[in-house]
Amino acid sequence: MVERADGEPGYSAEVGADWAQGRASFGGIVAAFGNEAMRRIIPADRLLRGLDVTFVGPVLPGPIRLISEILRVGRAVTIATSRLYSKDEVAATFTGIYGAARPSALIVEPSAVCDLVPPENLTSARISNNPAAPQFVQHFEIRWAQGSHRPFAGLAMTQSKAYIRHRNAFALTESHVVALMDCIFSPALQSLNSVAQSSSLTWRLEFVRHDYSFAPDAWWRIDTQTNAAADGYISQSSVVLNPAGVPAAFSHQLVAVFG
């Protein structure tokens, strides 16, 4: 992502066809671009605490542009917003909450199930070998500890636990983790008996740990629970554990399913 060369405010970038998810581009890379566009105007000591994403329309492969602005600067918290344009139409909007640490007597440590088979004893799902799989999955490696790597399997399952990492090893930033958090399909799709299209409508991320110094090939984990599904919409929540086994972020998504 670079500053626009035409002198207009904002940034430009190119989304490759290898990030395709059906007609549109993978939502995780879209959210990562939104965060990066805001991060360029936010001081580094104000860490990403929350990110709200609304997927307005498809982000098509090819050039995109992003325009960001700061809405408010407080003593500890900066609030920013960004818009992503694809083919000159708004395709996604973002609101970022960036906050510096401050003293507090209130400490509640998040917890998660840790008695799972370790990723070293599991086999990576061969999702990318499936001709029906979206293009973006080639960028991730996924090993399922609970649930199935196959959507539309007619299983009585509405949750999943999966170890995840980028397939290409490089030093992680918060935006890399944002993209990583969206790499699995909605676990509710395991219960369908036939193929159905799905698309995220809104996505809320909350970061509670900000350590990205792990080895590039270290395994993260995402545990996802379907809260409800009816009328063609899925509500789901996830907790993301860092390679130390500590919950690092939470995710809440509203997903439309066409089937």
BAFI-3210 file (N, C-alpha, C; in Angstrom, 3 decimals, decimal comma, padded with zeros to 6 digits):
// residues 259
n [1|2|3|4|5|6|7|8|9|10|11|12|13|14|15|16|17|18|19|20|21|22|23|24|25|26|27|28|29|30|31|32|33|34|35|36|37|38|39|40|41|42|43|44|45|46|47|48|49|50|51|52|53|54|55|56|57|58|59|60|61|62|63|64|65|66|67|68|69|70|71|72|73|74|75|76|77|78|79|80|81|82|83|84|85|86|87|88|89|90|91|92|93|94|95|96|97|98|99|100|101|102|103|104|105|106|107|108|109|110|111|112|113|114|115|116|117|118|119|120|121|122|123|124|125|126|127|128|129|130|131|132|133|134|135|136|137|138|139|140|141|142|143|144|145|146|147|148|149|150|151|152|153|154|155|156|157|158|159|160|161|162|163|164|165|166|167|168|169|170|171|172|173|174|175|176|177|178|179|180|181|182|183|184|185|186|187|188|189|190|191|192|193|194|195|196|197|198|199|200|201|202|203|204|205|206|207|208|209|210|211|212|213|214|215|216|217|218|219|220|221|222|223|224|225|226|227|228|229|230|231|232|233|234|235|236|237|238|239|240|241|242|243|244|245|246|247|248|249|250|251|252|253|254|255|256|257|258|259]
n.u [000,849|000,623|001,155|-001,086|-000,288|-001,279|-001,537|-003,852|-005,572|-004,974|-004,483|-003,210|-003,556|-003,051|-005,077|-004,560|-005,649|-005,249|-006,190|-008,863|-012,270|-014,651|-016,557|-015,708|-013,079|-011,079|-012,257|-010,590|-008,177|-009,166|-010,001|-007,495|-006,201|-007,795|-007,176|-004,417|-004,458|-005,513|-003,673|-001,444|-001,803|-001,894|-000,307|002,329|002,363|-000,210|-002,215|-003,988|-007,164|-009,839|-011,703|-014,002|-015,718|-017,522|-018,813|-019,556|-019,870|-018,678|-015,145|-013,271|-010,816|-007,824|-006,983|-007,309|-008,450|-007,923|-009,210|-008,543|-009,271|-008,813|-011,040|-011,249|-009,028|-008,066|-006,912|-005,914|-007,032|-007,438|-009,642|-010,405|-011,342|-011,977|-012,380|-012,820|-012,378|-013,476|-013,331|-014,205|-016,346|-017,736|-016,650|-016,080|-016,199|-014,501|-013,929|-011,638|-010,329|-007,868|-005,707|-003,679|-001,918|-003,101|-003,063|-004,887|-007,039|-008,596|-008,551|-009,134|-008,515|-008,736|-009,932|-009,454|-010,180|-007,644|-006,850|-006,285|-005,452|-002,129|-000,890|001,216|000,629|-001,398|-002,876|-002,491|-005,260|-006,372|-007,509|-006,986|-006,561|-008,996|-011,030|-013,233|-012,678|-012,051|-009,732|-008,074|-007,330|-004,931|-002,965|-002,819|-002,265|-003,990|-005,002|-007,229|-008,518|-010,907|-014,098|-014,872|-012,922|-014,386|-016,887|-020,508|-021,026|-023,051|-023,034|-023,688|-022,707|-021,745|-019,614|-016,052|-012,528|-009,425|-006,029|-003,991|-002,028|-000,020|000,939|003,248|006,183|006,802|007,688|005,249|002,643|000,093|-001,833|-001,382|-002,301|-004,974|-005,849|-005,362|-007,290|-009,615|-009,568|-010,835|-013,805|-017,276|-018,323|-020,943|-021,637|-020,866|-023,024|-024,786|-026,221|-025,820|-024,097|-023,747|-023,706|-021,968|-021,493|-019,714|-021,166|-020,894|-018,148|-016,591|-013,744|-011,740|-008,880|-006,821|-004,300|-001,004|001,310|003,488|005,753|006,334|007,678|007,686|006,516|004,984|002,144|-001,073|-004,363|-007,836|-010,950|-014,251|-017,659|-021,008|-023,505|-026,182|-028,451|-030,567|-033,180|-031,466|-029,161|-026,171|-024,931|-021,889|-019,133|-015,699|-012,634|-009,255|-006,231|-002,875|000,444|001,491|-000,601|-002,394|-005,359|-005,741|-007,308|-010,698|-013,563|-016,453|-018,993|-021,416|-022,978|-024,174|-026,037|-026,764|-028,722]
n.v [-001,183|002,178|005,761|007,780|008,493|010,558|012,878|013,171|012,759|009,921|006,351|003,863|000,554|-002,825|-005,574|-008,898|-011,546|-013,941|-013,670|-014,049|-014,644|-016,272|-014,099|-011,770|-010,310|-011,833|-011,399|-011,005|-009,903|-007,545|-006,252|-006,027|-004,218|-001,970|-001,475|-000,951|001,400|003,219|002,951|004,238|006,881|006,989|007,206|004,941|004,062|003,886|001,335|-001,135|-001,577|-002,064|-002,960|-002,179|-003,461|-003,002|-004,699|-003,428|-003,830|-005,949|-006,300|-006,082|-007,976|-006,231|-002,694|-000,715|001,960|003,880|006,012|007,785|009,148|010,927|010,852|011,576|012,619|011,605|011,683|009,140|007,569|007,192|007,657|006,517|006,533|004,847|004,463|002,118|001,944|000,321|-000,029|002,603|002,689|002,647|000,006|-001,054|-000,098|001,222|001,438|002,341|001,738|002,969|002,663|003,869|002,255|002,435|003,062|000,743|-000,719|-002,831|-006,040|-008,691|-011,809|-013,380|-016,652|-019,918|-023,101|-025,472|-028,115|-029,620|-031,624|-031,131|-028,979|-030,177|-032,842|-033,136|-033,118|-030,982|-029,401|-030,137|-028,036|-026,244|-027,896|-028,563|-027,977|-026,333|-024,656|-021,390|-019,000|-017,646|-019,339|-020,566|-019,106|-019,732|-022,018|-024,642|-026,519|-028,756|-029,051|-029,491|-030,088|-029,998|-029,978|-029,682|-027,853|-027,961|-030,616|-031,924|-032,322|-032,531|-030,086|-026,990|-025,520|-024,886|-025,615|-024,550|-024,703|-022,180|-020,484|-018,201|-019,216|-018,375|-017,545|-014,791|-011,846|-010,985|-008,506|-006,468|-006,216|-008,441|-010,406|-009,673|-010,383|-013,120|-013,964|-014,389|-016,606|-019,105|-020,971|-020,255|-022,100|-023,002|-023,761|-026,374|-027,945|-027,931|-029,668|-029,257|-027,237|-023,784|-020,299|-017,810|-014,780|-012,326|-009,707|-007,805|-007,182|-007,417|-006,767|-007,310|-006,568|-007,905|-008,631|-007,801|-008,877|-009,636|-010,993|-013,637|-016,648|-016,666|-018,961|-020,008|-021,521|-020,134|-020,069|-020,511|-020,431|-021,002|-020,237|-020,824|-018,576|-018,151|-019,024|-018,163|-017,363|-016,885|-015,728|-015,708|-015,601|-015,357|-016,045|-015,664|-016,681|-015,864|-017,426|-016,775|-018,026|-018,726|-019,777|-018,049|-016,141|-013,699|-012,076|-011,186|-011,985|-011,045|-011,840|-011,118|-013,022|-013,546|-016,116|-017,966|-020,152]
n.w [000,000|-000,903|-000,836|-002,706|-006,072|-007,572|-006,223|-004,781|-001,615|000,562|-000,006|-002,267|-003,608|-004,737|-005,266|-005,614|-007,863|-006,617|-004,097|-004,168|-003,267|-004,311|-006,283|-005,100|-003,022|-000,450|002,829|005,058|004,059|003,091|005,465|006,670|004,954|005,488|008,204|007,952|006,437|008,258|010,305|009,264|009,906|012,600|015,770|016,708|019,351|020,149|020,399|018,447|019,497|018,911|016,002|013,592|010,876|007,922|005,275|002,402|-000,345|-003,069|-003,052|-005,719|-007,562|-008,366|-008,715|-005,754|-003,631|-000,670|001,790|004,675|007,924|011,001|013,635|016,301|018,883|021,948|025,398|025,812|023,828|020,338|017,685|014,514|011,023|007,913|004,375|001,791|-001,634|-004,527|-007,935|-008,043|-006,321|-003,022|-001,127|001,336|004,776|007,642|011,130|013,496|016,734|018,656|021,287|023,964|026,643|030,023|033,561|035,599|037,975|037,378|036,270|034,227|033,227|030,113|029,186|027,678|026,107|026,465|026,265|023,830|020,952|019,950|017,282|015,893|015,826|014,065|010,770|008,001|006,471|003,195|001,703|-000,370|-002,512|-003,462|-006,201|-005,932|-003,878|-002,491|-003,910|-002,075|000,031|-000,439|000,752|003,403|006,125|007,635|010,412|011,754|014,931|016,192|014,754|011,218|008,207|006,002|004,592|004,258|004,876|006,129|008,889|012,423|013,668|015,037|015,757|015,864|016,143|015,269|014,239|012,926|010,437|008,501|005,269|003,964|005,484|007,490|009,344|011,701|011,865|013,445|011,453|009,841|011,568|011,754|009,151|009,304|011,113|009,737|008,145|008,139|007,261|008,084|010,879|011,026|008,489|008,216|008,835|006,731|003,921|001,262|-001,182|-000,471|-000,980|000,934|002,825|004,597|006,485|008,582|010,801|013,837|015,663|018,524|020,244|022,754|023,464|022,411|021,296|018,838|018,309|017,867|016,347|012,775|011,644|013,637|015,270|015,461|016,984|016,371|017,813|017,169|017,571|016,747|017,335|016,692|014,041|011,480|009,125|007,009|008,013|009,940|013,190|014,758|016,995|017,898|019,462|019,456|019,890|020,758|019,786|022,278|023,590|024,722|024,942|022,499|020,908|020,072|018,097|016,287|014,111|011,567|009,264|006,023|004,545|001,685|001,371]
ca.u [000,000|001,450|000,413|-001,536|000,679|-001,930|-001,643|-005,074|-005,328|-005,251|-003,514|-003,637|-002,994|-003,517|-005,505|-004,361|-006,695|-004,975|-006,910|-010,290|-013,219|-015,772|-016,446|-015,075|-011,788|-011,093|-012,568|-009,478|-007,230|-009,865|-009,901|-006,090|-005,951|-008,435|-006,385|-003,157|-004,716|-005,659|-002,426|-000,498|-002,022|-002,035|000,986|002,571|002,143|-001,647|-002,390|-005,321|-008,033|-011,073|-011,847|-015,327|-015,692|-018,768|-018,565|-020,635|-019,998|-017,495|-013,850|-012,886|-009,381|-007,365|-006,614|-008,218|-007,937|-008,431|-009,136|-008,668|-009,215|-008,938|-012,284|-011,034|-007,823|-008,204|-005,681|-005,398|-007,676|-007,649|-010,649|-010,205|-012,228|-011,427|-013,252|-012,115|-013,081|-013,160|-014,038|-014,772|-017,507|-017,397|-016,805|-015,966|-015,911|-013,789|-013,715|-010,592|-010,118|-006,453|-005,569|-002,473|-002,163|-003,221|-003,196|-006,232|-007,101|-009,472|-007,867|-009,847|-007,778|-009,586|-009,529|-009,886|-009,870|-006,263|-006,543|-006,512|-004,305|-001,268|-000,895|002,240|000,051|-002,524|-002,540|-003,065|-006,374|-006,025|-008,608|-006,584|-006,593|-010,376|-011,250|-014,310|-012,201|-011,668|-008,316|-007,274|-006,887|-003,556|-002,055|-002,917|-002,216|-005,021|-005,110|-008,465|-008,500|-012,311|-014,858|-014,485|-012,363|-015,290|-018,234|-021,600|-020,824|-024,224|-022,661|-024,379|-021,663|-021,866|-018,424|-014,805|-011,264|-008,440|-004,725|-003,864|-000,833|000,254|001,786|004,535|006,707|007,368|007,415|003,851|002,162|-001,309|-002,644|-001,265|-003,174|-006,339|-006,130|-005,344|-008,483|-010,787|-009,182|-011,652|-015,205|-018,201|-018,568|-022,338|-021,753|-020,650|-024,292|-025,565|-026,036|-025,510|-023,281|-024,459|-022,835|-022,063|-020,741|-019,732|-021,765|-020,178|-017,102|-016,073|-012,556|-011,259|-007,560|-006,489|-002,857|-000,373|002,630|003,605|007,170|006,467|008,293|006,727|005,806|004,294|000,711|-002,119|-005,549|-009,106|-012,104|-015,427|-018,942|-022,200|-024,439|-027,542|-028,577|-031,968|-033,585|-030,377|-028,088|-025,439|-024,192|-020,835|-018,097|-014,440|-011,503|-007,998|-005,136|-001,554|001,214|001,736|-001,832|-003,095|-006,309|-005,176|-008,306|-012,047|-014,175|-017,900|-019,372|-022,747|-022,729|-025,348|-025,885|-027,780|-029,087]
ca.v [000,000|003,370|006,996|007,968|009,225|011,657|014,034|013,096|012,145|008,506|005,342|002,947|-000,788|-003,777|-006,858|-009,921|-012,558|-015,058|-013,411|-014,080|-015,477|-016,129|-012,898|-010,708|-010,625|-012,352|-010,353|-010,736|-008,983|-006,264|-005,645|-005,682|-002,967|-000,882|-001,160|-000,340|002,771|004,040|002,875|005,201|008,216|006,797|006,939|003,516|003,696|003,675|-000,010|-001,474|-002,177|-002,532|-002,665|-002,480|-003,538|-003,261|-005,064|-002,769|-004,479|-006,758|-005,727|-006,865|-008,003|-005,070|-001,535|-000,164|003,147|004,032|007,356|007,674|010,381|010,803|011,444|012,185|012,273|011,826|011,539|007,780|006,857|007,840|006,990|006,841|005,866|004,696|003,899|001,443|002,061|-000,629|000,432|003,921|002,570|002,246|-001,439|-001,396|001,003|000,768|002,324|001,776|002,282|002,793|003,188|003,658|001,626|003,350|002,309|000,324|-001,768|-003,882|-007,010|-009,952|-012,566|-014,272|-018,059|-020,736|-024,523|-025,721|-029,550|-030,118|-032,244|-030,068|-028,941|-031,072|-034,181|-033,050|-032,973|-029,784|-029,632|-029,940|-027,256|-025,599|-028,887|-028,675|-026,965|-025,434|-023,816|-020,038|-018,836|-017,091|-020,330|-020,956|-018,297|-020,135|-023,425|-024,852|-027,865|-028,764|-029,806|-029,875|-029,694|-030,604|-029,065|-029,687|-027,294|-028,651|-032,046|-032,481|-032,732|-031,831|-029,283|-025,542|-024,873|-025,460|-025,166|-024,797|-024,044|-021,415|-019,659|-017,822|-020,213|-017,730|-017,107|-013,445|-011,230|-010,584|-007,259|-006,618|-006,382|-009,844|-011,186|-009,370|-011,242|-014,518|-014,252|-014,612|-017,575|-020,319|-020,752|-020,277|-023,496|-023,379|-024,343|-027,822|-028,648|-027,951|-030,850|-028,858|-026,023|-022,508|-019,135|-017,031|-013,530|-011,539|-008,380|-006,968|-007,892|-006,655|-007,370|-006,694|-007,087|-007,785|-008,850|-007,133|-009,447|-010,228|-011,357|-015,089|-017,122|-016,522|-020,211|-020,487|-021,744|-019,476|-020,922|-019,796|-021,209|-020,282|-020,764|-020,241|-018,109|-018,367|-019,008|-018,190|-016,388|-016,605|-014,978|-016,433|-014,828|-016,209|-015,402|-016,406|-016,239|-016,194|-017,645|-016,628|-019,271|-019,058|-020,335|-016,996|-015,410|-012,424|-011,250|-011,722|-011,633|-011,231|-011,653|-011,365|-013,634|-013,901|-017,410|-018,047|-021,540]
ca.w [000,000|-001,038|-000,986|-004,080|-006,881|-008,284|-005,345|-003,993|-000,303|000,714|-000,398|-003,308|-003,489|-005,732|-004,714|-006,625|-008,044|-005,710|-002,851|-004,481|-002,526|-005,230|-007,109|-004,320|-002,413|000,908|003,797|005,958|003,434|003,027|006,790|006,905|004,235|006,224|009,383|007,523|006,004|009,459|011,058|008,699|010,485|014,047|016,417|016,956|020,749|020,339|019,858|017,960|020,520|018,283|014,574|013,048|009,416|007,210|003,884|001,678|-001,639|-003,370|-003,402|-006,884|-007,825|-009,114|-007,894|-004,753|-002,957|000,688|002,358|006,128|008,701|012,448|014,130|017,616|019,626|023,376|026,164|025,631|022,718|019,042|016,866|013,096|010,081|006,571|003,345|000,711|-002,910|-005,589|-009,147|-007,713|-005,446|-001,665|-000,969|002,754|005,698|008,830|012,277|014,340|018,075|018,978|022,637|024,749|027,946|031,151|034,817|035,967|038,987|036,872|035,419|034,036|032,224|029,311|029,221|026,547|026,243|026,029|026,240|022,484|020,290|019,432|015,806|015,350|015,704|013,144|009,361|007,405|005,558|001,795|001,137|-001,618|-003,584|-003,914|-007,229|-005,531|-002,777|-002,926|-004,202|-000,983|001,015|-000,728|001,561|004,800|006,496|008,655|010,970|012,531|016,182|016,357|013,584|009,939|007,214|004,857|004,739|003,556|005,112|006,784|010,241|013,503|014,315|014,844|016,293|015,372|016,715|014,223|014,276|011,691|010,242|007,116|004,615|003,725|006,783|007,582|010,642|011,775|012,447|013,823|010,243|009,440|012,450|011,304|007,997|009,746|011,896|008,878|007,110|008,143|006,925|009,214|011,264|010,799|007,153|008,310|009,026|005,497|003,082|-000,109|-001,283|-000,387|-000,907|002,175|002,745|005,829|006,390|009,543|011,538|014,969|016,257|019,761|020,582|024,175|023,557|021,269|021,111|017,502|018,192|017,731|015,108|011,672|011,345|014,839|015,082|016,223|017,024|016,394|018,281|016,692|018,027|016,147|018,360|016,173|012,584|011,057|008,116|006,090|008,667|010,979|014,184|015,296|017,807|017,919|020,272|018,797|020,826|020,159|019,907|023,676|024,129|025,453|024,102|022,057|020,238|019,958|016,823|016,200|012,714|011,018|007,967|005,222|003,864|000,626|001,220]
c.u [000,886|000,551|000,061|-000,585|000,067|-002,118|-002,902|-004,776|-005,624|-004,154|-004,096|-002,936|-003,590|-003,882|-005,412|-005,508|-006,481|-005,617|-008,426|-011,045|-014,528|-015,538|-015,653|-013,698|-011,991|-011,267|-011,427|-008,475|-007,846|-009,748|-008,468|-005,720|-006,572|-007,656|-005,081|-003,356|-004,895|-004,364|-001,403|-000,646|-002,182|-000,652|001,120|002,268|000,658|-002,015|-003,825|-006,096|-009,315|-011,133|-013,228|-015,268|-017,110|-018,426|-019,737|-020,916|-018,735|-016,258|-013,300|-011,368|-008,977|-007,059|-007,717|-007,622|-008,620|-008,218|-009,426|-008,654|-009,361|-010,202|-012,089|-009,725|-008,047|-006,876|-005,070|-005,897|-007,783|-008,648|-010,491|-011,215|-011,555|-012,497|-012,384|-012,987|-012,552|-013,996|-014,816|-016,066|-017,050|-017,681|-016,711|-015,694|-015,322|-013,802|-012,719|-010,491|-008,682|-006,188|-004,228|-002,843|-002,272|-003,448|-004,657|-006,147|-007,924|-008,703|-008,691|-009,138|-008,725|-009,050|-010,061|-009,489|-008,477|-005,932|-006,889|-005,261|-003,430|-001,186|000,122|001,705|-001,151|-002,017|-003,217|-004,172|-005,952|-007,120|-008,230|-006,558|-007,989|-010,649|-012,353|-013,872|-011,836|-010,153|-007,492|-006,711|-005,457|-002,548|-002,010|-002,736|-003,137|-005,004|-006,259|-008,320|-009,900|-013,087|-014,270|-013,878|-013,258|-016,607|-019,227|-021,485|-022,011|-023,953|-023,413|-023,355|-021,902|-020,688|-017,191|-013,637|-010,183|-007,153|-004,497|-002,532|-000,753|001,188|003,173|005,024|007,316|006,978|005,995|003,687|000,703|-002,187|-002,544|-002,195|-004,642|-006,720|-006,240|-006,658|-009,710|-010,581|-010,002|-013,093|-016,068|-018,516|-020,006|-022,517|-021,490|-021,965|-025,148|-025,239|-025,677|-024,778|-024,168|-023,440|-023,029|-021,170|-020,848|-020,327|-021,072|-019,194|-016,558|-014,899|-012,155|-009,940|-007,263|-005,018|-002,218|001,073|002,663|005,034|007,391|007,137|007,264|005,939|005,099|002,787|-000,113|-003,320|-006,803|-010,217|-013,358|-016,702|-020,065|-023,167|-025,888|-027,479|-030,045|-032,170|-032,455|-029,236|-027,479|-024,774|-023,154|-019,783|-016,859|-013,506|-010,251|-006,908|-003,809|-000,748|001,595|000,502|-002,666|-004,092|-005,786|-006,215|-009,641|-012,673|-015,670|-018,308|-020,846|-022,537|-024,067|-025,063|-027,067|-028,113|-029,356]
c.v [001,236|004,595|007,198|008,874|010,438|012,889|014,070|012,443|010,656|007,632|004,474|001,609|-001,644|-005,074|-007,900|-010,905|-013,757|-014,862|-013,477|-015,027|-015,399|-014,912|-011,803|-011,152|-011,025|-011,227|-010,013|-009,769|-007,598|-005,536|-005,229|-004,394|-001,786|-000,477|-000,467|001,111|003,708|004,061|003,888|006,589|008,157|006,556|005,472|003,111|003,547|002,385|-000,233|-002,194|-002,735|-002,101|-003,114|-002,404|-003,779|-003,521|-004,566|-003,451|-005,263|-005,911|-006,606|-006,902|-006,832|-003,914|-001,141|001,140|003,284|005,470|007,252|009,053|010,068|011,530|012,159|011,694|012,632|011,640|010,158|007,113|007,753|007,003|007,469|006,087|005,793|004,130|003,272|001,497|001,020|-000,245|001,714|003,845|002,135|000,761|-001,868|-000,129|000,427|001,860|001,642|002,497|001,949|003,458|002,888|002,999|002,692|002,537|001,972|-000,782|-002,960|-004,774|-008,292|-010,692|-013,478|-015,695|-018,774|-022,174|-024,796|-027,201|-030,160|-030,825|-031,130|-030,115|-029,887|-032,484|-034,224|-032,859|-031,728|-030,159|-029,312|-029,138|-026,705|-026,577|-029,078|-027,598|-025,980|-024,472|-022,428|-019,905|-018,442|-018,143|-020,799|-020,208|-018,735|-021,639|-023,611|-026,305|-027,868|-029,645|-030,278|-029,342|-030,319|-029,559|-028,970|-029,000|-028,140|-030,169|-032,696|-032,969|-031,907|-031,036|-027,814|-024,800|-025,548|-024,881|-025,544|-024,043|-023,390|-020,682|-019,273|-018,855|-019,654|-017,121|-015,708|-012,877|-010,664|-009,171|-007,484|-006,830|-007,799|-010,718|-010,916|-010,273|-012,701|-014,910|-014,578|-015,768|-018,857|-019,980|-020,788|-021,721|-023,935|-024,058|-025,844|-028,582|-028,692|-029,191|-030,516|-027,525|-024,782|-021,382|-018,439|-015,807|-012,792|-010,165|-007,394|-007,829|-006,961|-007,409|-006,590|-007,356|-006,840|-008,102|-008,319|-007,590|-010,152|-010,711|-012,860|-015,440|-017,059|-017,785|-020,792|-020,569|-020,866|-020,424|-020,066|-020,767|-020,416|-021,004|-020,054|-019,862|-018,383|-018,358|-019,137|-017,133|-016,009|-015,805|-015,816|-015,424|-015,752|-015,387|-016,291|-015,827|-016,727|-016,281|-017,467|-017,911|-019,658|-019,654|-019,339|-016,310|-014,010|-011,504|-011,980|-011,187|-011,928|-010,910|-011,908|-011,814|-013,919|-015,221|-017,578|-019,517|-022,170]
c.w [000,000|-001,096|-002,455|-004,837|-007,578|-007,426|-004,511|-002,643|-000,317|000,147|-001,507|-003,115|-004,592|-005,033|-005,819|-006,704|-007,138|-004,350|-003,054|-003,562|-003,294|-006,113|-006,410|-003,829|-000,957|001,927|004,735|005,373|003,300|004,365|007,107|006,185|004,978|007,452|009,000|007,107|007,191|010,256|010,561|009,304|012,009|014,657|016,819|018,388|021,076|019,609|019,400|019,054|019,913|016,834|014,126|011,541|008,909|005,754|003,050|000,353|-001,937|-003,655|-004,527|-007,032|-008,709|-008,186|-006,922|-004,234|-001,610|001,142|003,850|006,772|010,179|012,883|015,453|018,209|021,088|024,092|025,979|024,358|021,489|018,249|015,433|012,249|008,715|005,655|002,258|-000,544|-003,888|-006,798|-008,859|-006,913|-004,060|-001,502|000,480|003,546|006,978|009,895|013,190|015,665|018,462|020,323|023,271|026,072|029,017|032,414|035,108|037,002|038,512|035,907|035,401|032,905|031,442|029,367|027,989|026,795|025,693|025,899|024,885|021,974|019,716|017,914|015,183|015,118|014,759|011,722|008,807|006,432|004,135|001,086|-000,230|-002,790|-004,166|-004,963|-006,883|-004,427|-003,293|-003,058|-002,978|-000,030|000,760|000,138|003,029|004,944|007,692|009,098|011,970|013,756|016,549|015,162|012,328|009,024|005,986|005,195|003,967|003,698|005,808|008,186|011,283|014,317|014,014|015,461|015,708|016,157|015,714|014,505|012,917|011,653|008,768|006,506|004,311|005,032|006,673|008,933|010,655|012,320|012,824|012,585|009,693|010,281|012,111|010,138|008,406|010,414|011,046|007,904|007,118|007,766|008,190|009,601|011,085|009,445|007,152|008,328|007,771|004,670|001,643|-000,095|-001,248|-000,297|000,441|002,047|004,067|005,559|007,325|010,307|012,602|015,572|017,490|020,148|022,060|024,446|022,277|021,084|019,752|017,237|018,046|016,408|013,973|011,365|012,566|014,577|016,012|016,237|017,069|016,769|017,937|017,087|017,274|017,254|017,953|014,650|012,226|009,986|007,162|006,676|009,781|011,891|014,803|016,039|017,838|018,966|019,571|019,855|020,100|020,367|021,329|024,337|024,906|024,520|023,783|021,439|020,201|018,675|016,880|014,761|012,476|009,575|007,286|004,526|002,910|000,366|002,570]
res [m|v|e|r|a|d|g|e|p|g|y|s|a|e|v|g|a|d|w|a|q|g|r|a|s|f|g|g|i|v|a|a|f|g|n|e|a|m|r|r|i|i|p|a|d|r|l|l|r|g|l|d|v|t|f|v|g|p|v|l|p|g|p|i|r|l|i|s|e|i|l|r|v|g|r|a|v|t|i|a|t|s|r|l|y|s|k|d|e|v|a|a|t|f|t|g|i|y|g|a|a|r|p|s|a|l|i|v|e|p|s|a|v|c|d|l|v|p|p|e|n|l|t|s|a|r|i|s|n|n|p|a|a|p|q|f|v|q|h|f|e|i|r|w|a|q|g|s|h|r|p|f|a|g|l|a|m|t|q|s|k|a|y|i|r|h|r|n|a|f|a|l|t|e|s|h|v|v|a|l|m|d|c|i|f|s|p|a|l|q|s|l|n|s|v|a|q|s|s|s|l|t|w|r|l|e|f|v|r|h|d|y|s|f|a|p|d|a|w|w|r|i|d|t|q|t|n|a|a|a|d|g|y|i|s|q|s|s|v|v|l|n|p|a|g|v|p|a|a|f|s|h|q|l|v|a|v|f|g]
***
